[in-house]
Amino acid sequence: MQYPLDELRQLVLSRQWDEVIKSCKVNELLLRDREKIYYIRALYELRRFNDCIELCEKFDSLSERYTRSLKIFKLRSLNGLEEEKKSKKFAEEMTQEVPPIDEAYIFLTRHYISSNDLDNAKKWCSNLLAQSRTHHEGLRLYARIIDKTSNDYSERL
């Protein structure tokens, strides 16, 4: 059953990912940027990470607003495939974006925390906080790093 594209948002809101994918496949040539993101999100939500990455690369020339979403879904999909080196490299590339893509900094901070490389974790987290001093997730991660590295309680948040 084919859905008109204006009903696609309702399918997304009701989390009917298989239906979103069916509708987008049938209407792929008619999809606007937002609808392409819905398509990519549906693939991501169904953990079809390879398909998600493939579409992210296929649709890489979206408007700036949607290109950021593309990059975030690609990073999450690479991470979902446990492609550690590719994820890290892509996240580092994302940190060069203007304005910055916070998720790349968070990913790198978590990556280095899990690798027990707390100096690099602190560096990436500090870079995030330098751009947004009140970033909730950044503050939480920074507190975790300080908690793991500091014996000086005055440095703790």
Number of C-alpha atoms within 10 A of each C-alpha: 6 12 15 9 17 9 11 20 14 12 20 19 9 9 13 13 20 16 18 26 21 15 21 24 14 13 15 14 8 12 17 12 16 15 21 20 21 21 27 27 21 23 23 21 15 11 14 16 22 16 14 25 22 13 18 24 13 10 16 14 12 18 10 9 10 18 17 18 18 25 21 20 22 25 25 21 24 21 17 16 14 11 12 13 11 13 23 19 12 17 24 16 11 20 19 11 12 7 9 15 18 22 19 26 24 19 21 23 28 20 18 19 19 11 11 13 14 20 14 16 25 23 16 24 25 19 17 26 19 12 12 14 12 11 13 11 15 24 18 12 19 23 16 16 22 17 15 12 13 11 10 9 9 7 10 14 11
